[in-house]
Structure formats: structure tokens, C-alpha cells
């Protein structure tokens, strides 16, 4: 999608500046460094069930994307946005809004983003007991104009997040309040048109944000049109000096047509006009409701916050897969998937702030129900059933996290989780099956402040996610990983930088073939490499940002269902190198700005081709904007050099990336 985040409201400074300007409360108190020691007394930011913002003083690798960067990036959709701004590896599935694409952290292939936990305002978005992909994570629920911040936690280092945070977590927070009304209108190539309205109020003791958004496009390939309607609402209110309530609603409805895959020969010839089956396509509807209560007793250094939420979704998908045999790995038939689900959940956490430490204790519970159907079809007419199952899952967890200053230079972090998941499934016409899993996930970290240099840190943690196919076989073991990381952080007047070495050892490895939708179990793999991030002010008008990951991701022990031995083979659907870089020009007081950005994908290992790697490629993007009275005008040019690149490849079939495209938007403030 063109410019999904074009015209983001919030003309604010980067997150670190915003945090420094917030009122000092138990939720926002920060550590301040004076010279070469930590100031005293010290109170740490509360870790609540909605999670605090990324902190540079954490002993872990994290990335925060400032709102101004989101506003100026010509992205196709939320997945493309994090690819361009946070350096994450992304492989778009080539469908429409509502069909989840692949976000990967540190070499986890994350089919449909299943290895990365996504949270929006304290609500988990990944869908358990999903027959298409366990942990299916649909980012279309984001209302772009209401986003306040996007934080990326690399690795399973936070005790707040459990299932699906195997490779890390993307935590998104929306605006709590706004004044006035903003109207967006944007358009671009391939018949794209989008409009959005955001309004709200900001009064003493209460605030609110309300938004409506609509988007449609014809698509850059035949039979690839889509449309989306979306609504967002959030209200906060102080009930007393010690209590406040926060409620929110997110919902959307999307439809799309699917052009299907290309052969590698068609892709090489740029023959993008091929359509596998004109009746392919689908729709998705999703809604979620949330209520949070925060208590801060007068005179007590504690914060107690609880959140309850409900989710509902339905989607239907028709997709023709490439034929079996030769270089293809599909059935050659159109398949229909229909999925209805609903669920409820709650989280609660109590944070106690001491002069030199902070303790957080909490728990969460979740109940999900899913009705999943998978059929062979011909032009949307059902022939026979592959999978018909009704499933429910109950999960619960206890978590604890502590951070303490030991002396003037050393900070220690200690925490962990205890999770239990119980799954029951009933195949239509068959006997009910059930199984449970329990896992302990410790989290340990240490950070040492060096004089005039910065901070060095190290951590060790454990993460997990439910296995693909659990809706048909609840006894499948959890996929687990032990993660190890050490790094250096530097914070100067003009440069903030960090570099980290990481290693993640995975047990019960489970590659996932996106064409056949068949998972294979058991095995081991290792991801190891280097993460780097740099944000530099080159002058009063010019700034530079860089995110990069060099990753060696290989199977250590694995035999596929087809008999392929993958020992030493690079992990499917991952790249050896990924990164993003951008140069921003915005003179102080000027009414204009420019941004030149790039994202790079190194040698890429496609699905189901052991030992095969595709060449590296880089995309270049250019955008700019000007203020004209109450109107902000933005113009973006994505894939400036018109590079042909594969978003995803499986066997000899390709989901191609979008060629050069231009989009413009206007935001008007009433």
C-alpha cells in the first residue's frame, strides 16, 4: 500500500525528547546520567502491561522509530514502514490488506510474522490456534494517523511478552488525546486513493482520539485491487487523583483480489501481467475492544495497572497455488480457507519503585476460540475438505521483572515468566484432542557505565512460541530459543550509536512452507550475528540514521518431510544482511524538508531450495514536504531506481516487489 503512513499526525520530536518533556509521574520517571555516574535518588520507568517506551539504559538491543520519521517515509504498508525505518527484514506475501506478510528479526523466517509479537496499546495481535499460521499477525489493524510510537525489542529479553515473542516484540502505542481536527487526502499510482479524519479533545482530567479512514487501489498487477475501511477510538479519564481509566476500540474491514505467484522465468522477464486464477482473493474483518485501569495510591511508590480486552475476526481466502512437481511445490488447485474466531484476555501488573530499584509483578490470562476450514475449490466452488476443526486455547502466565542500581556504574536486570498453554481441538466428525505445555523463561541482564565512552551490557533470555499445526495436533512441542547478547551503547551530543553481538539457539525448529502450508517438526538451528544502529546530527539541518543486521542463520539439525537434509543450510526465507539508512534535511524554521532513504537485503535464502541464495539488492526512496499555511503537503517516490526484486520466493515461484511508484498527500488542520 502506498504511503500508508503518509501524513501521520503528531508533529513531535523524537521519543527521547518527548519523554524528557513529560510530567514526572511513577510511569515516566527516568534515570538521568550526570557526568560519569548515575544521579541519586533513582527511580526507573514503570513496566506496565502496556509496556513503557524503549529505554537506552536497558541492557538489551532496542530501536525506537520517531514519529517524524514515520511521517516522512513513503511506505507501501506497515510492514514496508518498519523495513525502511527500523531495518527489519520484510517479505511481502503479495496479497492485500488483511493477509499478513513476513516481518523477521535476527533471521527468524517468521512466516506471516509469527516469530515476532505485535502489541497495540497493551493488546496482543498475534492469533493463536490459527490454521493458516500459528501466531498469524495482521498489522492492518494499525490506524496509521493515530500512532504515537513504534518500539522494537530485539530478542525475547522482556518479561512482559510471552507467546510469539521468540525473536522479539514490536510494541505500538497510540495517541491518548489530541486537539482540533485533521483531514488527510492522498493519491498515487495504480489507482490508489486514501482519506482519513482524526479528531478528539484534550481537557483537564480527560482526553480522546477518534478516527475514520478509507483506502482503495487498483494494484500494480492485474487482479490485485483492494479496499479497506477502518475506525479507531480511544478515551482516557481521571476518576480521581489516584485512579484513571483508558478505553479503546480498533476495527477494520478489508477486501482484495490476488494475482498469485510468478514463475522465476516470468519474474526475470518482468512479465508481471500473469494472473494464476482471476477468482483468487479474499476478505477480512477484525475488531478489538480494550479497557485499562491504573491506580496510583497517594503517597505510595506503586503503580497498579490492569487491562481487559476482547477480539473478534473473520476472514476468507481463495488462493491458487503452483502445481506439484518439477520446480513447483503446490497442489495446483485453488484452496479456500475460512476462519472465524473470538477471544478474551486480561493482564495485570504492580510496579513498586524504590530509591535504587524497581520491582514489577504481574500475570496474564487469555482464552481463544477458532473455527477453521480449509477446502479444495474450483473457481470458489468447494470440491473436498482438507481441514475442518474447531479449537480453543486457554493460556496463563505469571511474570516478574526487577531492575536495580548496584553502586554508581552497574545496573542489573532480573526477571522471568512462567507460562502454561492448554489447547483442545475437535476435527469435524472426529474425536476431541487436547494437550498442555508449561515453560519457564528466565531473563537476566547487566549494564555497566564507562567514563566518557558509554555503556557495555550483556543479557541472556529464553523465548518461545506455539508450533504451527497445533490446531490439528495439540501435542506439538513449543518452539523455544535461548538468546545471548552483548553490546556497547554510546550517547553523545551529536551521535547516538549501539552495536551488539547476538546468538540464538533454537530447539524444535519448524520451517514453514507458504505454498503447501505444511509444517515439519523437530530440529535445531542457530542465528548469530551483529546488530548496529546509528543516529547522528551532521549539522543544524542534516541528520543520518542507520540500522543494520549481519546474520548467520543456519539449520544445525533438520530432516524435512520430503527427506531433504538441511544440516548447515541457511534458514529459509532469511537474508544474510538487512538494513536501512536515511539522510534527512530539515533546516530549522524552514517550511520544507527532504528525506533520502534506502533499504538493503543481502543474499536471500528462498523457501524450499536448500543451498540456494539469491543476489543482494537495494532500494532507494525519495520524499519531501512543504508547509503551506494550515496544509502539510508530502510527495514520495518509492523504489526510485525501479529495481526488480523478489519480495518472497518459494521453489521456482516468486512474489515480485512493486516497481517505481509516486504518491502524494495533503494534511489539513482545522
N, C-alpha and C positions, 0 to 999 in steps of 0.2 A: 504494500500500500504506500502510495506517495505521501510523504510529509504527514504521517500520522501524528507526529508531534509538532507540526508546524504551528507557530503562533501560540506556544504554551503560555498560559497566563503566568504571572509571578515574575515581575521584573525585579529579581532579588539578587543579592550577592551569593557567592559560593557558600556551601553549607557551613564551613568552618566559621565564616564571618557571621552568618545568621545565628549560629549557636552562641557566639560570643555576645550578641546583642539581645538575647532573650532574657526575660526576668529570671532572677536566680530563685529556683524552686528545687525541691528534692528531685524532680525529674531532670533538671537541666544543669545542676551544679557540676562544674568541670574542674579537672586538675589543671593548674597553671604552672608553667615552669619559669623559675626566676634564676637566671644565671645557670649554674650547673647543678642545682638541687631542686627538689620539689617543694613548693611553698607549703606552709603549715598554718592552720589545720587543713586537712584534705578530706573532701567528700567526693565520691565518684558518682557519675550519672547513673540513675536507676535503670536497671534492666527490667522492663515490664513485659507483659505479654504481647504488646505491640512492638517491642524492641526499640531501644534507643538508637540514635543515629550512629553511623560509623565514627569511631574514635581513633585518632592517630596514636594514642598512648596504649592501645590494646596490643598484647603480644601475639598478633596474628596479621595476616595479609588481607587488607580490605580496600575497597575502592568506593568513593562517593562521587556521583555524577552531578555537578552543579546544575541548577535549573536553567541558567543562562545557556549552558551547552546543549541541553535538550531542545531549547527553543530554536537554536541556530543550525541544527543538524538535519539535512534533507533525507530522512529515513523513509523506507517503504512501509514499515510496520514496527511494533515494539521490539521484535527480535532484531531487526536491522538497526534499530536505535542503539541497543546495547553492544552490537557488533562494532558500530562506528565510534562509540563514546567510551566504552569500558574495556575494549579489547577482547571481548568474549568470542569464542568460536560459535558460529551460527551456520546452520544448513537448512535453508527454507524448503519445506516439503512441496512447494509449488501448487498449493491449493488456495482456498480463500480464507477469510476471517472466520474463526471458529474451528479450523483444522490446525492443531498445534504443530509448530515447527520445532527444530532441534537447537537448544541452547546448551553448549558444552563448556564445562570448566575443567581445566587441567587434564584434558584428554579423556574425559568420560563421554562416550558417544551420545548418551542422553537422548535416545530416540523419543521424539515428542517431549523433550525437556524433562524426562523422568528422573534423571540423576541430580537435578537442581531444584531445591524447594523454592517456590514462589509464595510470598505472603503479601497481602494488601491490607493495610490497616488492621493487622492482627488476625486476619483470617487466612488459613492455608488454602491455596488454589489447586494444588495437585489433586487429582481424582483417584482415590483407591478403588479397588475392585472394578477396574475399567478393562474390558476385554480387548480393546484395541491396543492399549499400552498401560501397564500398571503405573500409576502416578502421572497419567496424561495431564499436561499443564498448558491450559489455553490462556494465553496472555491477552486475548481480545477483550477480556473483562476490564482492562485498564481504560479509564476515561482520561485521555491524554491531557486535556486542558486543566484538569484538577490535580495533576501530580505535583507534589511538593518536593520529593526527593527520591532518588533511586540509589540504594546502597547494596554493594556486593560483598558478601562474606565468603572468602575463598577457603575451601576446606570445611570439614564438619567441626569447627572449633567452638561454636556457640552452643551452650546447653539449652537455649530456648527452643531450638529447632530439632526435630527428630526425624520421622519418616521422610524419605526422599531427599534429605539434605546430605546425601552421600558425597557429592563433590563440592557442595557449598549452598549458599542461600542468596536469593535476590529479594530484598525487603523494600517495599514501596509504601510511602506514606503520602496521603492526600492532604489538601488544604483543610484546615479546621474552620476558617472563616474568610470572608472577603467582603469588600465594599463596592457598591456600584454594579454595573452590568458590562460584560464584554461580549462582543459578537465577532465570530470568525467566519470567513468565507475563503475557500481555496479551490483551486482547479489546476489541472495539469494534463499531460499527455495521456493517451489511451482512455479518454473519456472520463477521467477522474473529476469528481466534484464532491465537496465536503462543506458542511456548515455546522457550527457549534455555537451554543449560547451558554454562558456561565454567569450566574448572578448569586447574590447572597446578602448577608448582613453581618455587622460587627458591632455589638453593643457590649456595655459593661456586664460581665457575667454570662454572656451568651453569644453565639455566633453560628453561622450556617453557610453552606455552599450547595447550590442546585445547578444541574447542568443537563442539557439535551444536545445530542449530536447525531448527525446522519451523514452517511458516506455511500457513494456508488461509483463504480468504474466498469468500463468495458473489458479491461485487461489487455495486456500487451501480446498475448497469444490468442488465437481463436478459441471460442468456448471457455473463456476464463473470466467472464464478468462476475461481479459480486456486489452485494449491498449490505449495509449494516445500519441499524438504529440502536441508540444507546441512551441510558439515563443514569444520573448519579445524584445522590443526595447525602448530605452529612450535616448534623446539628449537634452542637455542644452547648451545655448549660451547667452553670454552677448551682447546685441545690443548696449549698451552704458554704461557709469558708473552708470546710473540711471535706466536702463531697461534691463530685461533679459527674454528669452523665454524658455519654457520647454515643450517638446512634447514626447508622449509615445504611444505605441501600445501593447496590450495584445491579444493573441488569442490561442485557443486550439481546438482539435478535439478528442473526446473520444468515444470508443465503449465498451460494456460489455455484458456478459451473466449473468443471475440471477438464483441462486439455489432456491430461495424462502425461506419461513419460515419453522421451525421445530415445531412439537408439543412439549409440555413440557415433555412428556414421552421420545420422541426421544432425546431431549436435555439431560435429566437426564442420559440416557444410552450412551451418546456421539455417537449417531448414526448420524453422520454428512453427510453421503453419500446420504441422501434423496434429490431428486430434485422434486419440485412441478410440473413443466412443462418445458421440455427441450427447448421450443421455447421462453421462457421468456428472456428478455434482452432489450438493447436499445442503443441509441447513443445521443451525444450532441455536438453541435458546438457553440462556443461563441467567440465574438470579441469585443473589445472596443478601441476607439481612444480618445486621450486627447491632448489639447494644453493649457498651462498656461502661463500667462504674469505677471511679477512682476515689479512694478515701485517703486523706492525709490528716490524721488526728492532730489537733493543735498541740504544739509543744513536743510532739513525739517525732523522732527522726525516721519515720517509716512511711512507705507508700504501699497501699494495697490496691491492686487493680485487677478486675475480673471482666472477662469478655464472653458473651454467649452469641452464637451465630447459627444460621440455617442456610442451606444451599439447595437449589433445585436446578436440574438441567435435563434437556432432551436434545439428541441430535440424530440425524440420519445421513448416511454417506453411501453414495454409489461410486465405485471406482473399478475400472478395468485394469487388471494387472497384465504385464507382458507374459507371453506364453512360456511354458516349461520347455526345457531342452535347449541345447546349444549354449549361447551366452545368457539366455534368459533364465529366470528363477521363479516365475509365477505360474498360475494355473491357466492363464489365457482367457479366463471367464470374468465377467463382471460380478462383483460381490456387493451385497448390501449389508451395512451394519446399522442397527438401530439400538439406541442406548437411552434408557430413562433412569434417572437417579434422583435421590434426595438424601439429605443428611442433616445432622445437628452436631454441635460441638461446643465446648467451653474450655477456657483457660483461666487460671488464676495465679497470681504471683504476689508475694510480700517481700518488699525490699527494705532492709534495715541499714541505715547509713551511720557509721561510726567515724570518729575523727581521722583514722588512718585506714579504714577498711569499709567494705560494703558486702553484705550478705543478701542473697536472693534465694527464696524457696518458692516452689510452685508446682502446679500439676495441670494436666490437661486430659480431656476425655473427648472421644469422638465416636459417632455412630453413623454408618453409611449403608444405604440400600441401593442396589443396582439391578436392573433387568436388561440383560444384554442378548441381542440376537445377531447372528451372522449367517447370511444366506447366499447361495449361488443364484444369480439372476441373469436374465437376458432382457436388455432394454427396460430395466426396472420391473420386470415380471419375475417373481420368485420361481426357481426350479426345485431346489432342495436346500435343506438346512445344514450348516457346518456346526454351529454352536448355538444352543438355546439354554440360557442359565439365569437363575435368579440368585443373587448373592447378597449377603450382608456382612459387615465387618464392624466389630467393636474394638476400640483401642483406648489405652490409657497410659499415662506416664507421670512420673514424679521427677522433678529436676531441681538442681541446686547449683548455684554459682557464687563464688566469692572472689573478691579482688582486694589485695592488701599491700600497703607500702611497708617494706622492711628496710629501715634506715632511710637515707636520703636519696639513694640511687636505684634501689631494687624494688620492683613490683612483681608480685606473684598472683597467678590466677589459678583457681582450683574449682572444679565442678564436675558435673556428670548427670546422666539421665538413666532411669530405669523404665523401659517401655515393654508393654505387653500388647500383642495383637491377636485377636481371635476372629477367624474367618469361617463362615458357613455358606455353602453353596449347594443349590439343588438343580441339577440338569433337568430340563423338561422331559418328563417321562422316566426319570431315573431316581436313584436313591440319594438322599442328602449326604453331604460330606462335610467334615469340619476339622480344623486343626488350629493350634495356637503356637505363638512364638514369643519368647521373652529374651530381651537383650539389655546388657549394661554397656553404657557408652561413657567412659571417663574423658575428661577434658582438663589438661594441665598446660600451663604456660608461665613463662618468666620473661621479664623485660628489664634491661639494665641501662641506665642513662650514663653516657660517656661525656666528659667535658669537651665542649666545643666541637663535638663530632655528631652526636645524635643518639640513637638508641639501638641496642642489639637485643634480639629476642629469639626465643625458641618455644615450640609447643609440640604436644603430642595429643591426638584425639582419635576417637573412633566414630564412624558414621555407618548408616545402614539405609536400606530401602527394601520394600516388599518386592518379591520377584515377579517378573512378567509371567502371566498364565495362572496366577493364583486363583482367578475366578473359576477356572476349570479344575485346578488341583491345589486345594488349600494347604497341602502338606509341603509345598515347595519351600526350601530354606531361604532365609533372608540373605540378600547380598550385603556383605559387610566390607569395611575398609579401615585399616589402621593408617593414620595420616601423621607425617612427621614434617616439621617445617622449622627453618631458622632463617633469620634475616637481619637487615640493617635498615633503619629509617633515619632520614636527615631532614630537618626542618630549618631552613634559613630564611632570610628576609626576602629573597627573590626566588629561591628554589626549594621545593618540597620533593623528596625522592625516596624511593624504597627499592630494595632488591631482596628476593627471598629464594632459598633453595627448598624444594619440596620433594617428598616421596610418599606415595600412597600404594599400599599393598592390599589387593582386593581378593576376597575369598568368595566362592560360589559365583564366579564370574558368569555373566549371562548375555552374550551378544544377541542382538535382536535384528531380524531381517525385516525391513519395512515393506517388502513386496509380498512375501509369503505370509507374513505375520506369524511366523513360527519361532518360538524361543528354544534355545538349548541350554541345559543346566550343567552345573558343576564346572570347576576350573578355577584358575587363578591368573591374575595379571598384575602388572606394576606400572604405575605412572611416576615419572621422576623428571625434574627439570628446574627451570629458573623462571621466576616472575619478576618483572621490573615495571616501575611506574615513575614518571617524572612530570611535574608541573612547574614551569619556570616562567617568570616575568622577565622578558627580554628588554623591556623598556616601559615607558608610561602607556604606550599604545599597543604593544605586541606581547602576546603570551604563547607558550608552547606546551602541549600536553602529549604524553606518550604512555601507552600501555602495551606490554608485550609478554608473551609466554613462549619459552622454548621447551618442548615437551618430548620425552622419550616414553611412549606408551606402547607396551608390548605384552602379549599373552605369554605367561610363564608355563601354563599347563592347560591345554584345552583340546578336546576332540569334538567336532561338530557331529550333528545327526547324519550328515552326508559322508562322514568318515574323514574329513579334512583334519590334518594335524596342524594346529596353529601355534605350536611351541616356538617362541621367538619372533612370531609375526606381529606386525604393528596392529594395534587395536583398530577395528573397523570404524569408519566414519569419524576419524580424527585427523588432525594435521600436526606436523612436526613443529610448526611455528605459526602463531597467530598474533596479531597486534593491530593497534590503531594509533594514528598520530594526527595532530591538528595544529594549525597555526592560525591564531585569531588576531585580527587587527581591529581595535576599537579605541580611537583617540578619546581621552577624557573630554566630556562635554559635547562631543560630536553627535550628529543625528544619524550617523551611518556606522556600519560595521561590516567586516568581511571575514569569512572562515574558509580555509582550505584544509580539507581533511582527506585521510586515506585509511583504508584497512587492508591488511595483508593476510593471506592464507598460504602457509608453506606447503611442502609436499603432503598431499592428502591421500589417505588410505580408504578407498571406497568399500562399501558393503560387499561381502561375498566374493572377494577377489584376493585370496591370500597372496601376500608378497607384492602386490601391485600398488604403486604410488603414482599419483597424478602430479603434474608440474605445479609449482607455486604460481600465484597470481596476486596482483594488487589492483585495487580500485581507487580512483581519485574522485573527490566530490568538492564542489564549489558552491558556496551560498553567501548571501549578503542581505542586508536590510537597511531601511531608512525610516526615520520617524517623520511623519507629516501631520502636524497638529495632533489630533487625538487618534490618528491612524498609524499603525505599525505595518509596514509593507515588507514582506520577505519573499525572496526568489532563490530557488535552489536548483542545482544541476547535479544529478547523481550519475555516477559512472561516466565521468567527463570524457574519458578516452574511448568509450564504447567497447569495453573489453568483454569478450565472450568468456564466460566462466561457469563451471558447474556448481549449482547450489548443493546438490546431492547426487551421488552416483551409486547404483547397486547393480552388480553384474555388468552388463553392457548397456544399461539404461540410465538416462540422465534426466534430472530436473534442472533445466537451464536457468541461469541468472538473468535478471532483467537488463536489457541494453540501456543506453543513454536515455535519460528522461528528465524533463523540465517540469517544475511545479512552482506555483506562486500562491501566496496567501495574504490576506488583509485582516488585521485585527482592529476593531474599533471599540473604544471605551466610552460608554455613556456616563 
